[in-house]
Amino acid sequence: MPLSGNQIEKMKVKRDKILEQAIILFSEHGYNDTTISKVAKASGISFGSVFTYFENKEELFHHAVVERLKELSPLLLDFDPNAEDPYKELEAMIDKHIRLFASVGTYLRLVTQVIGQHQRFERQFKELDRFYYTFRYKIADLVAKGQSSGQLRSEVDPLTSSIAYTSFLMGIRLNLADQPEHDIWSDFAPVAIRLFGPNLP
């Protein structure tokens, strides 16, 4: 007998809850010290129920990394590298990125585990690296447009400044425990724009 729409929705909610708690536990305790039992308890479900959605801990870890990345990707890539006013587009992009990074500290700690142990977590690292390639090159294209328009200085390679910028975003979130609502996050936008070498009058 097929599942009803209500049953399907309840299953989705339960699966999302498992993933949410898995991200928290994996980021705080690492892969080895996070167990299915701990995830089940934190999710408020039975141990066996987790296996309705995920085959084993390895698959749970994989989905915790990859599904969150898929949710964040369109938000991070929401800027136009061919904008008529590249500087204005950079400013808007930076503002969105800083606010977004401020809100995903837990997930970023999980990401750094994958990057730091990329040989162990090869499958997850490939997914992250694929996105990062797209992300940094799209930013570099916008920077190149800004340089060709004269809004940005051209002595810095666009890709180099893009990598410096993404490293900056990761760094400020991982170095600060402040909540996303804190006023401190708005202070970083002027610092970030300088990484791209604005050609100020």
Rosetta constraint file for C-alpha pairs under 8 A:
AtomPair CA 3 CA 7 HARMONIC 5.94 0.50
AtomPair CA 3 CA 8 HARMONIC 6.34 0.50
AtomPair CA 4 CA 8 HARMONIC 6.24 0.50
AtomPair CA 5 CA 9 HARMONIC 6.18 0.50
AtomPair CA 6 CA 10 HARMONIC 6.22 0.50
AtomPair CA 7 CA 11 HARMONIC 6.19 0.50
AtomPair CA 8 CA 12 HARMONIC 6.25 0.50
AtomPair CA 9 CA 13 HARMONIC 6.23 0.50
AtomPair CA 10 CA 14 HARMONIC 6.20 0.50
AtomPair CA 11 CA 15 HARMONIC 6.07 0.50
AtomPair CA 12 CA 16 HARMONIC 6.05 0.50
AtomPair CA 13 CA 17 HARMONIC 6.19 0.50
AtomPair CA 14 CA 18 HARMONIC 6.32 0.50
AtomPair CA 15 CA 19 HARMONIC 6.34 0.50
AtomPair CA 15 CA 53 HARMONIC 6.53 0.50
AtomPair CA 16 CA 20 HARMONIC 6.07 0.50
AtomPair CA 17 CA 21 HARMONIC 6.22 0.50
AtomPair CA 17 CA 43 HARMONIC 6.00 0.50
AtomPair CA 18 CA 22 HARMONIC 6.00 0.50
AtomPair CA 18 CA 39 HARMONIC 6.72 0.50
AtomPair CA 18 CA 40 HARMONIC 7.10 0.50
AtomPair CA 18 CA 43 HARMONIC 5.55 0.50
AtomPair CA 18 CA 50 HARMONIC 7.36 0.50
AtomPair CA 19 CA 23 HARMONIC 6.15 0.50
AtomPair CA 19 CA 60 HARMONIC 7.39 0.50
AtomPair CA 19 CA 63 HARMONIC 7.50 0.50
AtomPair CA 19 CA 64 HARMONIC 5.61 0.50
AtomPair CA 20 CA 24 HARMONIC 6.57 0.50
AtomPair CA 20 CA 64 HARMONIC 7.65 0.50
AtomPair CA 21 CA 25 HARMONIC 6.14 0.50
AtomPair CA 21 CA 39 HARMONIC 6.13 0.50
AtomPair CA 21 CA 42 HARMONIC 6.28 0.50
AtomPair CA 21 CA 43 HARMONIC 6.15 0.50
AtomPair CA 22 CA 26 HARMONIC 5.82 0.50
AtomPair CA 22 CA 39 HARMONIC 5.75 0.50
AtomPair CA 22 CA 60 HARMONIC 7.47 0.50
AtomPair CA 22 CA 61 HARMONIC 7.34 0.50
AtomPair CA 22 CA 64 HARMONIC 6.57 0.50
AtomPair CA 23 CA 27 HARMONIC 5.91 0.50
AtomPair CA 23 CA 61 HARMONIC 7.92 0.50
AtomPair CA 23 CA 64 HARMONIC 5.70 0.50
AtomPair CA 23 CA 65 HARMONIC 7.61 0.50
AtomPair CA 23 CA 106 HARMONIC 7.27 0.50
AtomPair CA 23 CA 107 HARMONIC 6.38 0.50
AtomPair CA 23 CA 110 HARMONIC 7.00 0.50
AtomPair CA 24 CA 28 HARMONIC 6.11 0.50
AtomPair CA 24 CA 106 HARMONIC 6.28 0.50
AtomPair CA 24 CA 107 HARMONIC 7.49 0.50
AtomPair CA 25 CA 29 HARMONIC 5.67 0.50
AtomPair CA 25 CA 30 HARMONIC 7.21 0.50
AtomPair CA 25 CA 34 HARMONIC 6.15 0.50
AtomPair CA 25 CA 39 HARMONIC 7.18 0.50
AtomPair CA 26 CA 30 HARMONIC 4.65 0.50
AtomPair CA 26 CA 31 HARMONIC 5.51 0.50
AtomPair CA 26 CA 33 HARMONIC 7.97 0.50
AtomPair CA 26 CA 34 HARMONIC 5.89 0.50
AtomPair CA 26 CA 61 HARMONIC 7.66 0.50
AtomPair CA 26 CA 110 HARMONIC 6.55 0.50
AtomPair CA 27 CA 106 HARMONIC 6.22 0.50
AtomPair CA 27 CA 107 HARMONIC 6.85 0.50
AtomPair CA 27 CA 109 HARMONIC 5.38 0.50
AtomPair CA 27 CA 110 HARMONIC 4.50 0.50
AtomPair CA 27 CA 113 HARMONIC 7.73 0.50
AtomPair CA 28 CA 106 HARMONIC 7.97 0.50
AtomPair CA 28 CA 109 HARMONIC 7.84 0.50
AtomPair CA 29 CA 33 HARMONIC 5.59 0.50
AtomPair CA 29 CA 34 HARMONIC 6.07 0.50
AtomPair CA 30 CA 34 HARMONIC 6.25 0.50
AtomPair CA 30 CA 110 HARMONIC 7.99 0.50
AtomPair CA 30 CA 113 HARMONIC 7.62 0.50
AtomPair CA 31 CA 61 HARMONIC 7.80 0.50
AtomPair CA 34 CA 38 HARMONIC 6.55 0.50
AtomPair CA 34 CA 39 HARMONIC 7.41 0.50
AtomPair CA 35 CA 39 HARMONIC 6.39 0.50
AtomPair CA 35 CA 57 HARMONIC 7.24 0.50
AtomPair CA 36 CA 40 HARMONIC 6.04 0.50
AtomPair CA 36 CA 47 HARMONIC 6.89 0.50
AtomPair CA 36 CA 50 HARMONIC 7.36 0.50
AtomPair CA 36 CA 56 HARMONIC 7.99 0.50
AtomPair CA 36 CA 57 HARMONIC 6.36 0.50
AtomPair CA 37 CA 41 HARMONIC 6.20 0.50
AtomPair CA 37 CA 47 HARMONIC 5.61 0.50
AtomPair CA 38 CA 42 HARMONIC 6.14 0.50
AtomPair CA 39 CA 43 HARMONIC 6.03 0.50
AtomPair CA 40 CA 44 HARMONIC 6.10 0.50
AtomPair CA 40 CA 45 HARMONIC 5.27 0.50
AtomPair CA 40 CA 46 HARMONIC 5.88 0.50
AtomPair CA 40 CA 47 HARMONIC 5.30 0.50
AtomPair CA 40 CA 49 HARMONIC 7.83 0.50
AtomPair CA 40 CA 50 HARMONIC 6.52 0.50
AtomPair CA 41 CA 45 HARMONIC 6.24 0.50
AtomPair CA 41 CA 46 HARMONIC 7.19 0.50
AtomPair CA 41 CA 47 HARMONIC 7.53 0.50
AtomPair CA 45 CA 49 HARMONIC 6.57 0.50
AtomPair CA 45 CA 50 HARMONIC 7.70 0.50
AtomPair CA 46 CA 50 HARMONIC 7.23 0.50
AtomPair CA 47 CA 51 HARMONIC 7.82 0.50
AtomPair CA 48 CA 52 HARMONIC 7.29 0.50
AtomPair CA 49 CA 53 HARMONIC 7.47 0.50
AtomPair CA 50 CA 54 HARMONIC 6.15 0.50
AtomPair CA 51 CA 55 HARMONIC 5.40 0.50
AtomPair CA 51 CA 56 HARMONIC 6.79 0.50
AtomPair CA 54 CA 59 HARMONIC 6.04 0.50
AtomPair CA 54 CA 60 HARMONIC 5.66 0.50
AtomPair CA 55 CA 59 HARMONIC 6.17 0.50
AtomPair CA 55 CA 60 HARMONIC 7.52 0.50
AtomPair CA 56 CA 60 HARMONIC 6.33 0.50
AtomPair CA 57 CA 61 HARMONIC 6.07 0.50
AtomPair CA 58 CA 62 HARMONIC 6.19 0.50
AtomPair CA 59 CA 63 HARMONIC 6.19 0.50
AtomPair CA 60 CA 64 HARMONIC 6.08 0.50
AtomPair CA 61 CA 65 HARMONIC 6.35 0.50
AtomPair CA 62 CA 66 HARMONIC 6.05 0.50
AtomPair CA 62 CA 123 HARMONIC 7.86 0.50
AtomPair CA 62 CA 124 HARMONIC 6.10 0.50
AtomPair CA 63 CA 67 HARMONIC 5.35 0.50
AtomPair CA 63 CA 68 HARMONIC 7.82 0.50
AtomPair CA 64 CA 68 HARMONIC 6.36 0.50
AtomPair CA 65 CA 69 HARMONIC 6.40 0.50
AtomPair CA 65 CA 107 HARMONIC 7.91 0.50
AtomPair CA 65 CA 110 HARMONIC 7.32 0.50
AtomPair CA 65 CA 111 HARMONIC 7.11 0.50
AtomPair CA 65 CA 124 HARMONIC 6.77 0.50
AtomPair CA 66 CA 70 HARMONIC 6.28 0.50
AtomPair CA 66 CA 124 HARMONIC 6.85 0.50
AtomPair CA 66 CA 127 HARMONIC 6.89 0.50
AtomPair CA 66 CA 128 HARMONIC 7.71 0.50
AtomPair CA 67 CA 71 HARMONIC 6.42 0.50
AtomPair CA 68 CA 72 HARMONIC 6.29 0.50
AtomPair CA 68 CA 107 HARMONIC 7.89 0.50
AtomPair CA 69 CA 73 HARMONIC 5.89 0.50
AtomPair CA 69 CA 128 HARMONIC 7.56 0.50
AtomPair CA 70 CA 74 HARMONIC 7.50 0.50
AtomPair CA 71 CA 75 HARMONIC 7.71 0.50
AtomPair CA 72 CA 76 HARMONIC 6.22 0.50
AtomPair CA 73 CA 77 HARMONIC 6.07 0.50
AtomPair CA 73 CA 131 HARMONIC 7.47 0.50
AtomPair CA 74 CA 78 HARMONIC 5.97 0.50
AtomPair CA 76 CA 97 HARMONIC 6.51 0.50
AtomPair CA 76 CA 135 HARMONIC 7.62 0.50
AtomPair CA 77 CA 135 HARMONIC 6.53 0.50
AtomPair CA 77 CA 138 HARMONIC 7.81 0.50
AtomPair CA 78 CA 93 HARMONIC 7.68 0.50
AtomPair CA 79 CA 89 HARMONIC 7.02 0.50
AtomPair CA 79 CA 93 HARMONIC 6.15 0.50
AtomPair CA 80 CA 89 HARMONIC 7.10 0.50
AtomPair CA 80 CA 142 HARMONIC 7.27 0.50
AtomPair CA 81 CA 86 HARMONIC 7.45 0.50
AtomPair CA 81 CA 138 HARMONIC 6.33 0.50
AtomPair CA 81 CA 139 HARMONIC 6.80 0.50
AtomPair CA 81 CA 141 HARMONIC 5.56 0.50
AtomPair CA 81 CA 142 HARMONIC 4.01 0.50
AtomPair CA 81 CA 143 HARMONIC 7.82 0.50
AtomPair CA 81 CA 145 HARMONIC 7.27 0.50
AtomPair CA 82 CA 86 HARMONIC 7.38 0.50
AtomPair CA 82 CA 141 HARMONIC 7.75 0.50
AtomPair CA 82 CA 142 HARMONIC 6.40 0.50
AtomPair CA 82 CA 145 HARMONIC 6.85 0.50
AtomPair CA 83 CA 89 HARMONIC 6.56 0.50
AtomPair CA 83 CA 142 HARMONIC 7.64 0.50
AtomPair CA 85 CA 89 HARMONIC 6.31 0.50
AtomPair CA 85 CA 146 HARMONIC 7.81 0.50
AtomPair CA 86 CA 90 HARMONIC 6.07 0.50
AtomPair CA 86 CA 142 HARMONIC 6.35 0.50
AtomPair CA 86 CA 143 HARMONIC 7.34 0.50
AtomPair CA 86 CA 145 HARMONIC 6.39 0.50
AtomPair CA 86 CA 146 HARMONIC 5.00 0.50
AtomPair CA 86 CA 151 HARMONIC 7.56 0.50
AtomPair CA 87 CA 91 HARMONIC 6.30 0.50
AtomPair CA 87 CA 146 HARMONIC 6.29 0.50
AtomPair CA 87 CA 151 HARMONIC 6.41 0.50
AtomPair CA 87 CA 152 HARMONIC 7.69 0.50
AtomPair CA 87 CA 198 HARMONIC 7.91 0.50
AtomPair CA 88 CA 92 HARMONIC 6.32 0.50
AtomPair CA 89 CA 93 HARMONIC 5.99 0.50
AtomPair CA 90 CA 94 HARMONIC 6.00 0.50
AtomPair CA 90 CA 142 HARMONIC 7.61 0.50
AtomPair CA 90 CA 193 HARMONIC 7.45 0.50
AtomPair CA 91 CA 95 HARMONIC 6.27 0.50
AtomPair CA 91 CA 189 HARMONIC 7.69 0.50
AtomPair CA 91 CA 193 HARMONIC 6.93 0.50
AtomPair CA 92 CA 96 HARMONIC 6.36 0.50
AtomPair CA 93 CA 97 HARMONIC 6.07 0.50
AtomPair CA 94 CA 98 HARMONIC 6.03 0.50
AtomPair CA 94 CA 189 HARMONIC 6.33 0.50
AtomPair CA 94 CA 192 HARMONIC 7.13 0.50
AtomPair CA 94 CA 193 HARMONIC 7.44 0.50
AtomPair CA 95 CA 99 HARMONIC 6.33 0.50
AtomPair CA 95 CA 186 HARMONIC 7.82 0.50
AtomPair CA 95 CA 189 HARMONIC 6.33 0.50
AtomPair CA 96 CA 100 HARMONIC 6.10 0.50
AtomPair CA 97 CA 101 HARMONIC 5.97 0.50
AtomPair CA 97 CA 169 HARMONIC 7.70 0.50
AtomPair CA 98 CA 102 HARMONIC 6.00 0.50
AtomPair CA 98 CA 169 HARMONIC 6.74 0.50
AtomPair CA 98 CA 185 HARMONIC 6.85 0.50
AtomPair CA 98 CA 186 HARMONIC 7.90 0.50
AtomPair CA 98 CA 188 HARMONIC 7.72 0.50
AtomPair CA 98 CA 189 HARMONIC 7.43 0.50
AtomPair CA 99 CA 103 HARMONIC 6.64 0.50
AtomPair CA 99 CA 180 HARMONIC 7.04 0.50
AtomPair CA 99 CA 185 HARMONIC 7.15 0.50
AtomPair CA 100 CA 104 HARMONIC 6.71 0.50
AtomPair CA 101 CA 105 HARMONIC 6.82 0.50
AtomPair CA 101 CA 169 HARMONIC 6.77 0.50
AtomPair CA 101 CA 170 HARMONIC 7.42 0.50
AtomPair CA 101 CA 173 HARMONIC 6.35 0.50
AtomPair CA 102 CA 173 HARMONIC 5.83 0.50
AtomPair CA 102 CA 179 HARMONIC 7.28 0.50
AtomPair CA 102 CA 180 HARMONIC 4.95 0.50
AtomPair CA 102 CA 185 HARMONIC 7.24 0.50
AtomPair CA 103 CA 179 HARMONIC 7.60 0.50
AtomPair CA 103 CA 180 HARMONIC 5.34 0.50
AtomPair CA 104 CA 108 HARMONIC 6.21 0.50
AtomPair CA 105 CA 109 HARMONIC 6.38 0.50
AtomPair CA 105 CA 173 HARMONIC 5.98 0.50
AtomPair CA 105 CA 174 HARMONIC 6.54 0.50
AtomPair CA 106 CA 110 HARMONIC 6.75 0.50
AtomPair CA 107 CA 111 HARMONIC 6.34 0.50
AtomPair CA 108 CA 112 HARMONIC 6.20 0.50
AtomPair CA 108 CA 170 HARMONIC 7.50 0.50
AtomPair CA 108 CA 174 HARMONIC 7.44 0.50
AtomPair CA 109 CA 113 HARMONIC 6.52 0.50
AtomPair CA 109 CA 174 HARMONIC 7.21 0.50
AtomPair CA 110 CA 114 HARMONIC 6.66 0.50
AtomPair CA 111 CA 115 HARMONIC 6.29 0.50
AtomPair CA 112 CA 116 HARMONIC 5.81 0.50
AtomPair CA 113 CA 117 HARMONIC 6.09 0.50
AtomPair CA 114 CA 118 HARMONIC 5.40 0.50
AtomPair CA 114 CA 120 HARMONIC 8.00 0.50
AtomPair CA 114 CA 121 HARMONIC 5.82 0.50
AtomPair CA 114 CA 124 HARMONIC 6.92 0.50
AtomPair CA 114 CA 125 HARMONIC 5.99 0.50
AtomPair CA 115 CA 125 HARMONIC 6.35 0.50
AtomPair CA 117 CA 121 HARMONIC 6.20 0.50
AtomPair CA 118 CA 122 HARMONIC 5.31 0.50
AtomPair CA 118 CA 125 HARMONIC 5.63 0.50
AtomPair CA 121 CA 125 HARMONIC 6.00 0.50
AtomPair CA 122 CA 126 HARMONIC 6.16 0.50
AtomPair CA 123 CA 127 HARMONIC 6.77 0.50
AtomPair CA 124 CA 128 HARMONIC 6.43 0.50
AtomPair CA 125 CA 129 HARMONIC 5.90 0.50
AtomPair CA 126 CA 130 HARMONIC 5.97 0.50
AtomPair CA 127 CA 131 HARMONIC 6.46 0.50
AtomPair CA 128 CA 132 HARMONIC 6.11 0.50
AtomPair CA 129 CA 133 HARMONIC 6.07 0.50
AtomPair CA 130 CA 134 HARMONIC 6.64 0.50
AtomPair CA 131 CA 135 HARMONIC 6.08 0.50
AtomPair CA 132 CA 136 HARMONIC 5.96 0.50
AtomPair CA 133 CA 137 HARMONIC 6.17 0.50
AtomPair CA 134 CA 138 HARMONIC 6.07 0.50
AtomPair CA 135 CA 139 HARMONIC 6.39 0.50
AtomPair CA 136 CA 140 HARMONIC 6.09 0.50
AtomPair CA 136 CA 159 HARMONIC 6.96 0.50
AtomPair CA 136 CA 162 HARMONIC 5.62 0.50
AtomPair CA 136 CA 163 HARMONIC 6.34 0.50
AtomPair CA 136 CA 166 HARMONIC 7.43 0.50
AtomPair CA 137 CA 141 HARMONIC 6.15 0.50
AtomPair CA 137 CA 159 HARMONIC 6.63 0.50
AtomPair CA 137 CA 162 HARMONIC 7.54 0.50
AtomPair CA 138 CA 142 HARMONIC 6.56 0.50
AtomPair CA 139 CA 143 HARMONIC 6.29 0.50
AtomPair CA 139 CA 159 HARMONIC 7.81 0.50
AtomPair CA 139 CA 162 HARMONIC 5.88 0.50
AtomPair CA 140 CA 144 HARMONIC 6.06 0.50
AtomPair CA 140 CA 158 HARMONIC 4.79 0.50
AtomPair CA 140 CA 159 HARMONIC 4.90 0.50
AtomPair CA 140 CA 161 HARMONIC 7.47 0.50
AtomPair CA 140 CA 162 HARMONIC 5.49 0.50
AtomPair CA 141 CA 145 HARMONIC 6.25 0.50
AtomPair CA 141 CA 158 HARMONIC 7.30 0.50
AtomPair CA 142 CA 146 HARMONIC 6.28 0.50
AtomPair CA 143 CA 147 HARMONIC 6.18 0.50
AtomPair CA 143 CA 152 HARMONIC 7.43 0.50
AtomPair CA 143 CA 158 HARMONIC 5.54 0.50
AtomPair CA 143 CA 162 HARMONIC 7.84 0.50
AtomPair CA 143 CA 196 HARMONIC 6.99 0.50
AtomPair CA 144 CA 148 HARMONIC 6.15 0.50
AtomPair CA 144 CA 158 HARMONIC 5.73 0.50
AtomPair CA 145 CA 149 HARMONIC 6.18 0.50
AtomPair CA 146 CA 150 HARMONIC 6.28 0.50
AtomPair CA 146 CA 151 HARMONIC 5.23 0.50
AtomPair CA 146 CA 152 HARMONIC 5.27 0.50
AtomPair CA 147 CA 151 HARMONIC 5.89 0.50
AtomPair CA 147 CA 152 HARMONIC 4.54 0.50
AtomPair CA 147 CA 153 HARMONIC 5.82 0.50
AtomPair CA 147 CA 154 HARMONIC 5.40 0.50
AtomPair CA 148 CA 152 HARMONIC 7.88 0.50
AtomPair CA 148 CA 154 HARMONIC 7.88 0.50
AtomPair CA 150 CA 199 HARMONIC 7.01 0.50
AtomPair CA 151 CA 198 HARMONIC 6.12 0.50
AtomPair CA 151 CA 199 HARMONIC 5.26 0.50
AtomPair CA 151 CA 200 HARMONIC 7.69 0.50
AtomPair CA 152 CA 196 HARMONIC 6.73 0.50
AtomPair CA 152 CA 197 HARMONIC 5.38 0.50
AtomPair CA 152 CA 198 HARMONIC 4.38 0.50
AtomPair CA 152 CA 199 HARMONIC 4.77 0.50
AtomPair CA 153 CA 196 HARMONIC 7.78 0.50
AtomPair CA 153 CA 197 HARMONIC 5.24 0.50
AtomPair CA 153 CA 198 HARMONIC 6.06 0.50
AtomPair CA 153 CA 199 HARMONIC 5.39 0.50
AtomPair CA 154 CA 197 HARMONIC 7.87 0.50
AtomPair CA 156 CA 160 HARMONIC 7.07 0.50
AtomPair CA 156 CA 161 HARMONIC 6.73 0.50
AtomPair CA 156 CA 196 HARMONIC 7.81 0.50
AtomPair CA 156 CA 197 HARMONIC 7.47 0.50
AtomPair CA 157 CA 161 HARMONIC 6.38 0.50
AtomPair CA 158 CA 162 HARMONIC 6.15 0.50
AtomPair CA 158 CA 196 HARMONIC 7.84 0.50
AtomPair CA 159 CA 163 HARMONIC 6.21 0.50
AtomPair CA 160 CA 164 HARMONIC 6.21 0.50
AtomPair CA 161 CA 165 HARMONIC 6.08 0.50
AtomPair CA 161 CA 195 HARMONIC 6.15 0.50
AtomPair CA 161 CA 196 HARMONIC 5.79 0.50
AtomPair CA 162 CA 166 HARMONIC 6.31 0.50
AtomPair CA 162 CA 196 HARMONIC 7.78 0.50
AtomPair CA 163 CA 167 HARMONIC 6.10 0.50
AtomPair CA 164 CA 168 HARMONIC 6.10 0.50
AtomPair CA 164 CA 195 HARMONIC 7.11 0.50
AtomPair CA 165 CA 169 HARMONIC 6.34 0.50
AtomPair CA 165 CA 192 HARMONIC 6.70 0.50
AtomPair CA 165 CA 195 HARMONIC 6.51 0.50
AtomPair CA 166 CA 170 HARMONIC 6.36 0.50
AtomPair CA 167 CA 171 HARMONIC 5.97 0.50
AtomPair CA 168 CA 172 HARMONIC 6.17 0.50
AtomPair CA 168 CA 192 HARMONIC 7.52 0.50
AtomPair CA 169 CA 173 HARMONIC 6.54 0.50
AtomPair CA 170 CA 174 HARMONIC 6.17 0.50
AtomPair CA 171 CA 175 HARMONIC 5.89 0.50
AtomPair CA 172 CA 176 HARMONIC 6.14 0.50
AtomPair CA 173 CA 177 HARMONIC 7.62 0.50
AtomPair CA 178 CA 182 HARMONIC 6.30 0.50
AtomPair CA 178 CA 184 HARMONIC 7.97 0.50
AtomPair CA 180 CA 185 HARMONIC 7.35 0.50
AtomPair CA 183 CA 187 HARMONIC 7.41 0.50
AtomPair CA 184 CA 188 HARMONIC 7.41 0.50
AtomPair CA 185 CA 189 HARMONIC 7.80 0.50
AtomPair CA 187 CA 191 HARMONIC 7.66 0.50
AtomPair CA 188 CA 192 HARMONIC 6.15 0.50
AtomPair CA 189 CA 193 HARMONIC 6.29 0.50
AtomPair CA 190 CA 194 HARMONIC 6.62 0.50
AtomPair CA 191 CA 195 HARMONIC 7.12 0.50
AtomPair CA 192 CA 196 HARMONIC 7.65 0.50
AtomPair CA 193 CA 197 HARMONIC 7.35 0.50
AtomPair CA 193 CA 198 HARMONIC 7.10 0.50
AtomPair CA 194 CA 198 HARMONIC 6.14 0.50
